[in-house]
Amino acid sequence: MERDFGSEAHSSKVNASGNEIVSRENAETGLLADVANSTLETLDQGDILLDVSQVADYLRVSRSSVYKLIERRQIPAIKIGRLLRIRKRELDKALYGMGNGI
């Protein structure tokens, strides 16, 4: 036997034993957590696109240095309209391939 307490927006139902059944809000929160986890998994895979400023911050160099590396084809970049984007995975692979060189 279930009794409904509260409005539809904050609906939670309690059965005769007093145990709370998952409310609509909790279900929505669970969906948001699933989306956040899948986003974190995507970020872990390195399939994100970085702009030149983000690459400069990541490498701790100036933006002009990043443009020079792209121009020399030391960092692979893709052009989307007028914008340059760098795949993080490809950036890391290019950096690893450069080695230390000292």
FENBELFEN-V627984 format. One record per helix or strand. SS is the DSSP state (~ for helix, > for strand). FROM is the first residue (numbers start at 1). TO is the last residue. If there is no record, write none. Layout:
ss->SS from->FROM to->TO
ss->SS from->FROM to->TO
This chain:
ss->> from->2 to->5
ss->> from->12 to->15
ss->> from->20 to->20
ss->~ from->24 to->45
ss->> from->49 to->50
ss->~ from->52 to->59
ss->~ from->63 to->71
ss->> from->78 to->80
ss->> from->83 to->87
ss->~ from->88 to->98
